[in-house]
Amino acid sequence: MLNQATLQLDQLQTLENNKFPTDRSSVLNQRNTSVSPDLVEEDIEAHQVNVPRCIRLNFDDLKSFEILHNQFKNWGLIFDNSLVIQPSNPAFPSRSGLKVLMGSPKNGFLEVNFLRPVNFVSGLVTSSQRLVLSAYNQNDELVNESVLPTANVVGSGSDIPPNTLLSVTANSIKRVNFCCFDGNFTLDEFRFCLTT
């Protein structure tokens, strides 16, 4: 039996700016479907699965402490420095399930490379320090960034709640990284939209 990973299909509103909202009201008409990260293109056609324009990853079907790298390669993503965890520290709660991602082995850094260009990337972040989500094009030029200005872990005293949405939009995003200098963070509900 194949290890099943869950994708969430979304229809997104057009974002007028790249500041993070404190809630998820920018996401409309969500519906869930389970798809194996190991499906090849021929299998997708054989199962008559429509490749969605926007995809949300749910990490609950992956194993705790699994290194996330190319499990979603057939969906056009390669992760770097990423570990699937079930948070044991209550300061880093998950939002939609039991498992989240964290940067590892290098703390405070996580990168995602896209095999096909995307135009929107977002995730819910809980961080012990200021965190920056940066987007780069095929020439490795910075095309957009979004900033969590301060820590938002439970008990930090921050006005920003845990699991705050950070997002970037730009034409032809090929790579994003989440960077929290000298700190730790978790990433939940990673979402991206394909360039059409």
C-alpha positions in Angstrom: 0.0 0.0 0.0 1.3 3.5 -0.9 2.0 6.0 1.8 -0.8 8.6 1.3 -0.1 12.3 1.6 -3.0 14.7 1.6 -3.3 17.7 -0.7 -5.9 20.4 -0.2 -7.3 22.2 -3.2 -8.0 25.8 -2.9 -9.5 28.7 -4.8 -7.7 31.9 -3.7 -8.7 35.5 -3.8 -6.3 37.9 -5.5 -4.1 39.4 -2.9 -3.6 43.2 -3.2 -0.5 43.2 -1.0 1.9 40.8 0.6 1.3 41.6 4.2 0.3 38.6 6.3 -3.3 38.4 7.6 -3.9 37.3 11.1 -6.5 34.8 9.9 -7.1 32.6 6.8 -10.0 34.5 5.4 -8.2 34.9 2.1 -8.8 31.2 1.3 -12.2 30.3 -0.1 -14.0 27.1 -1.1 -11.6 24.5 0.4 -12.0 20.8 -0.4 -9.8 17.9 0.5 -8.5 15.0 -1.6 -5.9 12.3 -0.8 -3.2 11.7 -3.4 0.1 9.7 -3.1 3.2 11.9 -3.4 4.7 8.9 -5.4 2.2 9.1 -8.3 3.8 9.6 -11.7 2.2 11.6 -14.5 0.9 8.5 -16.3 -0.9 7.4 -13.0 -2.4 10.8 -12.6 -3.9 10.6 -16.1 -5.0 7.0 -15.6 -6.9 8.0 -12.4 -8.4 11.0 -14.2 -7.1 13.3 -11.4 -7.3 17.0 -12.4 -4.2 18.7 -11.4 -5.4 21.7 -9.4 -4.3 25.2 -9.8 -3.6 25.7 -6.1 -2.4 22.9 -3.7 -2.2 22.8 0.0 0.0 20.1 1.6 -1.0 18.3 4.7 1.9 16.5 6.4 -0.1 14.2 8.7 0.3 11.1 6.5 4.1 11.3 6.6 6.1 9.8 9.4 7.4 11.8 12.4 11.1 12.6 12.0 10.9 11.8 8.3 13.3 14.0 6.2 11.1 15.7 3.6 12.9 16.0 0.3 11.4 14.7 -2.9 8.2 13.0 -1.6 6.2 15.6 -3.6 8.5 15.8 -6.6 5.8 14.6 -8.9 3.7 17.6 -7.8 6.7 19.8 -8.7 8.3 20.4 -5.3 11.7 19.6 -3.8 12.2 20.4 -0.1 15.6 21.1 1.4 16.6 21.1 5.1 13.1 20.0 6.1 12.0 17.6 8.8 8.4 16.4 9.5 7.6 16.5 13.3 4.8 16.2 15.7 5.5 19.1 18.0 6.0 18.2 21.6 6.7 21.7 22.7 3.3 23.5 23.3 4.9 26.8 22.3 4.8 25.5 18.7 1.2 24.2 18.1 0.0 22.8 14.9 -3.1 24.2 13.2 -4.7 21.7 11.0 -3.3 18.4 12.0 -0.7 16.7 14.1 2.4 17.2 12.0 4.3 20.3 10.8 7.7 21.0 9.2 10.8 22.5 10.8 14.2 23.3 9.5 16.7 20.6 10.1 19.5 19.8 10.4 20.2 23.5 10.1 17.9 25.3 12.5 15.9 28.3 11.4 16.0 27.6 7.6 13.8 25.7 5.2 13.8 25.9 1.4 11.4 24.7 -1.3 12.4 24.5 -5.0 9.7 24.4 -7.7 10.2 22.3 -10.9 7.5 24.4 -12.6 7.1 28.1 -11.8 4.5 29.2 -9.3 2.9 32.6 -8.6 1.8 32.2 -5.0 3.3 30.5 -1.9 2.1 30.6 1.7 2.3 28.8 5.0 1.3 29.1 8.6 4.4 29.9 10.7 5.1 29.8 14.4 8.5 31.2 15.2 10.8 32.0 18.1 12.3 35.0 16.3 11.6 37.3 13.4 11.1 35.2 10.2 11.4 36.1 6.5 9.8 34.2 3.6 11.7 35.1 0.5 10.8 34.2 -3.1 13.3 34.0 -6.0 12.9 33.6 -9.8 14.8 31.4 -12.2 17.7 33.8 -12.3 17.9 33.5 -8.5 16.8 37.1 -8.1 14.7 38.1 -5.1 11.2 38.9 -6.4 9.2 39.2 -3.2 9.3 38.7 0.6 7.0 38.6 3.5 8.1 39.2 7.1 6.9 38.0 10.5 8.3 40.9 12.5 8.6 39.2 15.9 8.3 35.9 17.7 4.8 34.4 17.8 5.3 31.3 19.9 2.8 30.6 22.6 3.8 32.5 25.7 6.0 35.0 23.9 3.7 37.9 24.8 3.4 38.8 21.1 0.2 40.3 19.6 0.8 38.0 16.6 -0.8 34.6 17.2 0.9 31.3 16.5 0.3 29.9 13.0 0.2 33.2 11.3 -0.1 33.2 7.5 2.9 34.5 5.5 2.6 34.6 1.7 4.4 35.9 -1.3 3.1 36.5 -4.9 5.2 37.1 -8.0 5.5 35.8 -11.5 7.6 32.7 -12.0 8.7 31.9 -8.5 11.2 29.0 -8.7 12.4 28.9 -5.1 11.3 30.1 -1.6 13.0 30.0 1.7 11.9 30.5 5.2 14.6 32.0 7.4 14.6 32.7 11.1 18.1 33.8 12.2 19.2 32.2 15.5 15.8 30.7 16.2 13.4 27.9 15.4 10.1 27.8 13.6 7.4 25.4 12.4 5.6 25.5 9.1 2.0 24.2 8.6 -0.4 24.2 5.7 2.2 24.9 3.0 0.3 26.2 -0.1 1.3 27.1 -3.7 -0.4 28.1 -6.9 0.9 27.1 -10.3 1.6 29.7 -12.9 -1.0 29.5 -15.7 
